[in-house]
Amino acid sequence: MGKPRHIDEILQDEVLRYSQVWEDHHLLEEAFSLGPSDHVLSICSAGANALALLAQAPASVTAVDLNPTQTALLHLKVAGITHLHYDEFIVLMGARTGRPRWHLYQQIRHALPDPVQHYWDRQRVDIEAGLLGAGKLERYFDGLRQSVVCPHVTPEALSDFLACESAEERAHQFERSFGSDAFRESFIEYTGQAKVAASGR
């Protein structure tokens, strides 16, 4: 066995894989029907499900993850929720523009455990860009948008597709907007196993 490594060293090697949770937290809330005496163990991921379950007011929520970068993200979100106004927090996360995000991070830095402080101190580029897009999966989806959707689908066609209300209308508009051979070929190439393994998950 190798020499045990300090959490600071592990954090520097890890990649933020998810900056957003892609599952529906309502399913968890309905399934668990939490009460004030319940103790919850949750996979951390990007922290949103753990926070949603905490909002149900159980006795406790413990979030764990094999990747310490994910728990570092949850620490940051908890500090932001605790010490920033709502409008500031959504700017820090990247949902809106506003005050410089690095300055907002400095306001909450004191509330982070030392290893988490040291990690985020080295992630200024991601913080300034907005953390909602910083995960490996989110970068993969952004690449899909830039290299597959934007070159082949006009903004107007995309808006028309998103405005569809029925399944039939949606299927018809999909064929009109996304049905070109060029789009299909680009999409298949981008979503192939090798690309997903290297860039997505």
BELGILIN-V648991 format. One record per pair of residues at least 24 apart in sequence whose C-alpha atoms are under 10 Angstrom apart, sorted by sequence separation. I is the first residue (numbers start at 1). GAP is how many residues later the second one is. D is the distance in whole Angstrom. If there is no record, write none. Layout:
i gap d
I GAP D
I GAP D
This chain:
i gap d
21 24 7
22 24 9
24 24 10
25 24 6
28 24 9
29 24 7
32 24 10
34 24 6
35 24 8
36 24 9
44 24 9
45 24 9
46 24 6
47 24 8
50 24 9
80 24 9
83 24 8
84 24 8
102 24 10
103 24 10
104 24 10
153 24 6
154 24 10
20 25 8
21 25 5
23 25 9
24 25 8
25 25 9
28 25 8
29 25 10
33 25 10
34 25 9
45 25 6
46 25 8
47 25 10
80 25 8
83 25 6
101 25 10
102 25 6
103 25 9
152 25 8
153 25 7
18 26 10
19 26 8
20 26 5
21 26 7
22 26 9
23 26 8
25 26 9
26 26 8
29 26 10
44 26 7
45 26 7
46 26 9
47 26 7
48 26 8
51 26 9
79 26 9
82 26 9
83 26 10
101 26 6
102 26 6
152 26 8
153 26 10
18 27 6
19 27 5
20 27 8
21 27 6
22 27 9
25 27 7
26 27 9
29 27 8
43 27 10
44 27 6
46 27 7
47 27 5
51 27 8
80 27 9
81 27 9
100 27 10
101 27 5
102 27 9
152 27 10
153 27 9
17 28 8
18 28 6
19 28 8
20 28 7
21 28 7
25 28 8
43 28 10
44 28 10
45 28 9
46 28 6
47 28 9
79 28 9
80 28 6
83 28 8
100 28 7
101 28 8
102 28 10
149 28 10
152 28 8
16 29 9
17 29 8
18 29 9
19 29 9
20 29 10
21 29 10
44 29 9
45 29 8
47 29 10
48 29 9
76 29 9
79 29 6
80 29 9
82 29 9
100 29 10
101 29 7
149 29 8
152 29 10
16 30 9
44 30 7
47 30 8
78 30 10
79 30 8
101 30 10
152 30 7
153 30 8
46 31 9
47 31 9
77 31 10
79 31 9
80 31 9
151 31 9
152 31 6
76 32 8
79 32 6
80 32 10
94 32 10
97 32 10
151 32 8
152 32 10
76 33 8
78 33 9
79 33 7
94 33 8
97 33 9
150 33 10
78 34 9
93 34 8
94 34 8
96 34 9
148 34 9
149 34 7
152 34 9
76 35 9
92 35 7
93 35 9
94 35 7
95 35 7
148 35 7
151 35 10
75 36 9
76 36 7
92 36 8
93 36 9
94 36 4
95 36 9
148 36 9
75 37 7
76 37 10
91 37 10
92 37 9
93 37 5
94 37 6
95 37 7
148 37 9
149 37 9
75 38 8
92 38 6
93 38 5
94 38 6
95 38 9
148 38 6
149 38 8
91 39 8
92 39 7
93 39 6
94 39 8
147 39 8
148 39 6
72 40 9
76 40 8
90 40 9
91 40 10
92 40 9
93 40 9
94 40 10
147 40 9
148 40 10
72 41 9
75 41 8
76 41 9
90 41 10
93 41 10
148 41 9
75 42 10
90 42 10
144 42 9
148 42 8
72 43 9
73 43 8
144 43 8
147 43 9
72 44 6
76 44 9
71 45 9
72 45 9
73 46 10
144 46 7
69 47 8
72 47 8
73 47 9
143 47 9
144 47 8
68 48 9
72 48 8
17 50 9
69 50 8
140 50 9
141 50 10
16 51 8
18 51 10
19 51 8
69 51 10
140 51 10
15 52 8
16 52 9
17 52 8
18 52 7
14 53 7
15 53 9
16 53 6
17 53 8
13 54 10
14 54 7
15 54 7
16 54 6
19 54 8
77 54 10
13 55 10
14 55 6
15 55 9
16 55 10
18 55 9
19 55 9
140 55 9
11 56 8
12 56 9
13 56 9
14 56 9
16 56 9
140 56 8
143 56 9
10 57 9
11 57 6
12 57 8
16 57 8
143 57 10
10 58 7
11 58 6
73 58 9
140 58 9
141 58 9
10 59 9
11 59 9
137 59 9
140 59 6
141 59 8
8 60 9
11 60 10
139 60 8
140 60 5
7 61 8
11 61 8
138 61 10
139 61 8
140 61 9
136 62 10
137 62 7
138 62 8
136 63 7
137 63 5
136 64 6
137 64 6
70 65 10
135 65 9
136 65 7
19 74 9
46 86 10
46 89 9
12 103 10
11 104 8
10 105 10
11 105 8
8 106 9
9 106 9
12 106 9
8 107 5
11 107 9
12 107 7
7 108 7
8 108 8
11 108 7
12 108 10
6 109 9
7 109 9
8 109 10
10 109 10
11 109 10
8 110 7
9 110 9
12 110 9
8 111 7
19 111 10
20 111 9
21 111 10
7 112 10
19 112 6
20 112 6
18 113 10
19 113 5
20 113 8
18 114 9
19 114 7
20 114 9
16 115 10
18 115 9
19 115 6
20 115 8
18 116 8
19 116 5
17 117 8
18 117 4
19 117 8
20 117 9
16 118 7
17 118 5
18 118 6
19 118 8
20 118 8
15 119 10
16 119 5
17 119 5
18 119 6
19 119 7
15 120 8
16 120 6
17 120 6
18 120 7
19 120 10
15 121 7
16 121 9
17 121 8
18 121 9
16 122 10
17 122 9
17 182 10
18 182 10
17 183 8
18 183 9
17 184 7
